[in-house]
Amino acid sequence: MKRRVAAYAACAFLAAGPARAFETISFQSLDADLTGGKATTIEAALFKPPGAGPFAAVVLLHGCGGLYHWKGRESGQLTSRHAEWAERLVKAGYVVLLPDSFTPRGVHESCTVKDRPVDSSRERPRDAYAALLWLQQQPYVKADRVALMGWSNGGGTVLHTIAAESPARPAALDKGDFRAAVAFYPGCSSSSGAASRHSKNATSTSSSAWRTDVPLMIMQGEADDWTPAAPCHDLVAAAAKRGERIEYHGYPGAYHDFDAPNEPVHTRSGLARAKGGVAHVGTNPAARDDAFERVPVFLGERLGR
């Protein structure tokens, strides 16, 4: 197993102090059924709290822009959102693992790509479960206390991963499944995804078909015009009718990336899966603050320390 030490620059919104170092580890994805037999080697950024543990852990899944700063993997610098959430979760006492689903497959970003070679319903759930299995083998991790969390494309990956009928789920999970999950602005509809094209290898997130046994919290901007809130409303309502509870928090006036640090609201164009190719993105301070309060409570209730 390959390990490499890197560090990210301290972000302006974090308390002053030295950059927290992370290790780059690698593991095999569970995508051999998609590649024709050879699994993809996934690299991931690993953060650990001080001490021997064992600790609960959280797997964080990047969005369509990828895990790293725009300069790419070579910069060794995580995007500011990933860096901030990792920092906060480690300070709360969690091991944090951030898999890079794109670079090993030759993809830089998929926000502008309509027919995505790395999809939230196919490759990425297999990476997520491979990350879970890797963490469960580490002596400093509580194997039955691992959560999954993602943003946008990564949030959609969360839904596909924890779906009751997910084809990515290993046949044997001797140490347990994900204990909890959090999805930020996930795009709760599969209408533009790969599920309909590859039904044997992908799950549907249509409200009538999708269900999960994993406790889930969805964080959604109600003004999001990239991954609109309405399909998530339908998903939550359908779950409620079945007696299943999904914790949903919608933020009026908040757009996509509402939890991003210090990002003025602006429009992005050339987006493959936004209406007209254009959507608003940017920080909503009230929604961001609320998310930073709710997520630790949700995780703490289900993972403990």
Disulfide bonds with the S-S distance in Angstrom:
Cys64-Cys111 1.98
Cys188-Cys232 2.01
